[in-house]
Amino acid sequence: MNRISMGIVTCAMLFVSGCALNRDVNSLDQRITQLEMENQILKKSQGTSETGLRDMYAGQRAESDALKEEIRNINGRLDETDHRLQMATESMAASLKNTETALNHFSQTASENQSRILRVEKFVGFEPGGEPGVEAKVSAPAEPKMSEEELYKVSKQAYDRTDYETARQGFVKFLEIYPKSDQADNARFWIGEIYFNEGWHQKAILEYQEVIEKYPKSNKAAGAYLKQGLAFEKLGEKANALLVLRMLIEKFPNSSEAGIARQKVSQIE
């Protein structure tokens, strides 16, 4: 139960308690009034002895005093209840205000981020839209709007600032326009890294496999083996993870990736 719900429940309980106390006070007031009327009747009565009247009057006075004391106690409790109700109301109002402020800030931030993404997409020439985690469909223009170097640089910068959706679309577009580029293996590897960082390990495995098959002599090949093995481990497929990591050690025994793979194999086995 959140703070707002707890505040509402508390106010309701305090309100019910206050109503019950008010009923008690009204009942006591009625009793005092009745005692005072009985006292007047007794004073006017001629058939009762003076001593008896004094005794009856004293008893009624004592009961009246006790009732008045109880009323004072109840009034004190009512004051305390009113104070607690006021404090609970103020607390709930503060919580509502804080919630409203947080929502307004979130809405503003989301709007600013959306505007920034649209500006980048427009600059690079991407089609807007696309579901997060899924490659967006991009149209290959007749003439590239950015050079090979510029498009790769913009996409890598987006990756470095963890703007993965913009980076993914940029690298996909790069491979469509410049499939034979010297940076094609890097672009494919970064697409795999994006999927890995987002938790799409199955898609990451496929992208790493593209690097392994199409660019076996690439400087990213050893990294592709390593990350593919780690992706299999993330999926709980330890046998496949060990197979890939051992292939890495065999093909690139002196690489830094092979050193990491050896440690990983010892941990998995």
C-alpha positions, 0 to 999 in steps of 0.5 A, spaced: 500 500 500 503 506 498 503 512 502 497 516 499 492 510 500 495 509 507 493 516 508 486 515 506 485 509 510 488 513 516 483 519 515 477 515 514 479 511 521 480 518 524 473 520 522 469 514 524 473 515 531 471 522 531 464 521 530 463 515 535 466 520 540 461 526 538 455 521 539 458 519 546 458 527 548 451 528 545 449 522 550 452 525 556 449 532 555 442 529 554 444 525 561 446 532 564 440 535 562 435 529 565 439 530 571 438 537 572 430 536 570 430 531 576 433 536 580 428 541 579 422 537 580 425 534 587 426 541 589 419 543 588 416 536 591 413 537 598 412 530 600 419 529 601 423 531 607 429 536 607 434 531 609 432 526 603 432 532 598 439 534 600 441 526 600 438 526 593 441 532 591 448 531 593 447 524 589 445 527 583 450 533 583 456 528 584 453 524 578 453 530 574 460 532 576 462 525 574 459 526 567 462 533 566 469 530 567 468 525 562 465 530 557 472 534 558 476 527 557 472 526 551 473 533 548 480 532 550 480 526 545 476 529 540 481 535 540 487 530 539 483 526 534 482 533 530 489 534 530 491 527 528 486 528 522 489 535 520 496 532 520 494 526 516 490 530 511 496 535 510 501 529 509 496 526 504 496 533 500 504 533 500 504 526 497 499 528 492 503 534 490 510 530 490 507 525 486 504 530 481 511 534 481 514 527 479 509 526 473 510 533 470 518 532 470 517 525 467 513 527 462 517 533 460 523 529 460 520 524 455 518 529 451 525 532 450 528 525 449 523 524 444 524 530 440 532 529 441 531 522 437 527 525 432 532 530 430 537 525 430 533 520 425 531 526 421 539 528 420 541 521 419 535 520 414 532 514 418 524 513 418 521 514 424 518 509 429 520 502 430 519 498 436 524 498 441 529 492 441 527 490 434 531 493 428 527 498 424 526 498 417 530 503 413 529 506 406 536 506 402 535 513 398 538 513 391 543 518 394 546 517 401 545 523 405 551 522 409 558 519 407 561 512 409 565 515 415 560 520 417 554 515 418 559 510 422 561 516 426 554 518 428 552 511 429 558 509 434 557 516 438 550 514 439 552 507 441 557 510 446 552 514 449 547 508 450 542 511 445 542 504 442 536 504 438 539 510 434 545 506 434 542 500 431 538 504 426 545 507 424 549 501 423 543 497 419 543 503 414 551 503 414 551 496 412 545 497 407 549 503 403 556 500 404 556 493 405 563 492 403 566 498 407 572 496 411 568 498 417 562 493 415 565 488 420 565 493 426 558 495 424 555 488 425 559 487 431 556 493 434 549 491 432 551 484 436 553 488 442 547 492 442 542 486 443 547 483 448 547 490 452 539 490 451 538 482 454 536 480 447 542 474 447 539 470 442 539 476 437 546 477 439 548 470 438 546 471 430 549 477 429 556 475 432 555 469 428 555 474 422 562 477 424 565 470 425 562 467 418 563 473 414 569 476 417 573 471 419 580 475 419 577 481 422 579 484 429 573 483 431 572 475 430 575 474 437 571 478 440 565 475 437 567 468 439 567 471 446 561 474 446 557 469 443 560 464 448 557 469 454 551 470 450 550 462 450 552 462 458 546 467 459 541 463 456 543 457 460 546 453 454 553 451 458 555 446 453 554 451 447 558 456 451 564 451 452 564 449 445 564 456 442 569 459 448 574 453 446 573 454 439 576 461 441 582 459 444 584 454 439 583 459 433 586 465 437 590 462 443 594 468 444 589 473 444 586 477 450 579 474 449 582 467 449 585 469 456 578 471 458 575 465 455 580 460 459 577 463 465 570 462 463 571 455 461 574 453 468 568 457 471 563 453 467 566 446 467 
